[in-house]
């Protein structure tokens, strides 16, 4: 009976590949969302260089990268 317990524990552990598959979708949603927000702000408050779009897109990329690094570090624990 004791030999079956490690197999039961393996079945209960979350699969790391499933967590890694979600990362690109999360990155895409974050970046597209922030880009959309920047574009909307540029339409609402126009400026010459589309600064809101650029700033919010870069902010979205930064947040997405932070999220990826945090999740990968959490998976490697």
Buried (B, 14 or more C-beta within 10 A) or exposed (E): EEEEEEEEEEEEEEEEEEEEEEBEEEBEEBBEBBBBBBBEBBEEEEEEEBEBBEBBBBBBBEBBEEBBEEBEEEEEE
